[in-house]
């Protein structure tokens, strides 16, 4: 194949994608059948099938059991604003603080369990694999719609046998890492976030809504107090419905 020339299945996928984007094939319309694609584009069954697979992987179409393949509705992505910690925010939750809007209607649910640190989490927390950690899983919602999953880990060498052992319980439960660590006389002074994208796992997309394999945004966040990691988390956001916007102060 000459350099720059697309394979036949990509040319077919490009044309069908264009029809979806310009409204020729609106949401909830059934995608042309494999036989029709083969006839209209003069391609083989294999090419027609691969073109449909591309559109499905990109999130433009979805299969409906016993019915066929249909164009997915693609809502305008909403913004998830990340502003970091803002002191003096009163009783505003960290989740609401990050959205930068006191009218933000965000809720969440969580479960916490003791666990052993995997090698990956141990490296991020500066502890040994197998050391005990408190693992907390969150599901955040905006106006009732699931918007992101977060799984956090805290070393029990820091929080064990203290009033802040459980992130959502105790005298400063639900107030966030900064306030909770302050109760232990630890000053959180730095946070790092590594951002990437990957295919969503079946468990994640079943909770967030979507199809396994669709792209999600993953943020790996770690809080530090004088260089010591005190909490790390994996935050997962559906990329087709949300954009992550950062607002950082200039000092």
N, C-alpha and C positions, 0 to 999 in steps of 0.2 A: 504494500500500500504506500503511495507517495506520501512524503512528509506533509503534515497538515491536513490530510484528507481524513474525514471522520469515517468510522465504521458505519455500516448501513443502519444498525440498530440505534446508534446515537442520532443519526439524521432523522429517523422516524420519531424518536423521542423528542428531539428539538422541535419538530413541527407540531406534535401533539401538545407539548408544553406551551408553545406560542398560542395555540388555540385556547388553551385553558386560561392563560394570562390575559388575552384580549377579549375574553368572554364568549368566544364562539362555542366553547364547551363550558357552560356555567356550572357552578357547584351543584352537586346531586344529579348531574347528567351522567348517564351510563357511558363509559368509555367505549369506543368502537370495538367490536369483538375481534378476536385474533384473526378470524377468517376475513373480516372486512378490512382490517389493517393490511393483511397479506395481499388482498385484491387491489385496494386503493393505492398502495405504495409499491406494488410489484416486488414484494420481498417474500422470503420463505417463512414458514411457521416459526422457525427458530428465531429469526430476526424480529418478527412481530412479538414473540413472547419476551425476548430480551428487552425490547423497547418498553413494554408494559412494566417489566421488573424495575427498570430505571426510574420511571415515573412514580412507582410505588415506594421505592427507596428514598426518593426525594420528597415524599410526602404530598405529592400532587393528587394521587388517587388512592383509594382504599378498596379492598376486597370485602364484599358482603356475602356471607355464606349462603350458597344456593341461589344467588341472585346475579352476581357478576361484579365488575369493577366499576367504581363510580368516582367522579371528580370530588375531591374533598373541599369543604368550605375552609378558606384560609383567612381567619380574622386578622385585622390589623394588629401587629404586635404591640403589646402594652409594655411600659417601661417599669423595670425594677430599679429603683434608685439606691445606690450605695454611697452613703456620705461618711461612714465611719462613726466613731464615738463623738458625741457632743455633750460636754459637761453642762450641768445646770438645766437639764431637760425635765426636772421634776420627776413625776411618777410615770412619764411616758416610757413605754416599753422600748427595748432596743429595736425590735421589729418596726415599730411605728417611727422611731427616730430615723432609721435608715431610709424610710420612704419620704422623709422631709415634709410630712403633711399631717397635721393633727386630726384632720378629718378622714384619714385613711382608715378604712374598715377592714383591718386585718385581724385574723384569729389564727390560733395554732393549737395543735394537740401534740403531746409528747409522751414517751415512755423511756425510763432509765433502768439500766441493768448493769451489774458489775460484769466485767469481761477481762480477758487476757489480751494484752497488746500484741497485734501481729507485727511482723518485722517492719512493714511499711509504716504503721502508726508509731511504733517504737522509735523509728528513725526521726520522725517528725516531732516527737515529744522529747527526744533526747533521753530515752529510757531503754531498758533491755527488753527484747522480745519475751513475752510471757508475763511481764510485770502487770499488776492489776490496774485497770482503768475503769472509770465510769463512762459507759457508752449511752448516749441519749439520742434518740431518733425523733425528729420533728417533722410534722407536716404542716406547712403554712398555707393559709387560704386567703384569698382576696374576694370579698363579697360572696363567700361561699364556694368559690372555684379554687381547686388545688393549684397552687402557683409554684411551690418549690418544696423539695425535701432537703433536710439537713441532718447529717449524722455527726455528732461531736464526741470527742474523747478527752477526758481529763485524767491526769495521773493521780492515782489515789495516794501516792506518796506526798502529794500536795494537799488534797482535799479530804483524805480519809480521816475519820474520827473528828470531823469538824462540822459546824452547823451548815456549811455550804456543800456538803457531800452530794446532795441531790440538787441539780440545777434549778428545778422548778418548785422546790419546797424549802422550808426554813425561813428565817427572818428576812433574807434578801432573795428569796426564791423568785425566779422570773425577771429579775432586774438586769441580767446580763453578766458577762464575764468580768467586766471592769469593776462593777460594784461588788460582786461576790468575792473577787480576789482582794479587793480593798478591805473586806471584813477580816481577811487573814493577814493584813498589813503587807500585802504584795501590791506594788504599783504597776499596773499594766501600762507600758510606755511605747509599745510597738505592735504592729500587726502586719502580717504579710498575706497577700492573696495571689495565688497562681491560677490563671484562668486558661481553660482549654475547652475543646469540644470533642464529643465522642458519640457513638451510637448508644441510645438508651437501652438499659437492660429491661427485660420483660417485667420484672418486679416494679421497677421505677415507673415505666409507662402505664402499667395497670393502675397505679395510684394517681399519677398526674394526668392520665388521659392521653391516648395516643397509641401508636403502633410500635411494638418492639423494633429497635433498629433505627428509629427516627432520631435525629441529632438532638442532643441535650448539651447545655452549657454546664460545665463543672468548675466550681471554684473551690480550691483547696486553701483554706484560711487557717492561720495559726496566730494566736495571741502570745506575746512575750512580756515577762516582767524582769527587767534588768538582764535580758539575754536568756532567761529561763523560759522554755515553752510551758504554758500553763493550760492551754486548750488548743485542740486542732479539730477541724471540721471539714467534711465534704458536703458541698451545697450543690444540688442538681436542679436545673431549671429547663423546662421545655423550650427549645430554641425557636420553634415555629410560632409560639404565642407570646414570647417575652424577649425584650432586649435589656441588657444590663447597662445602666448609665451611672457613671461615677462623678461625684461632685466633691472635690478635694480643696480644702483651704490652702492658700499660698502663704507660707510663713517666711 
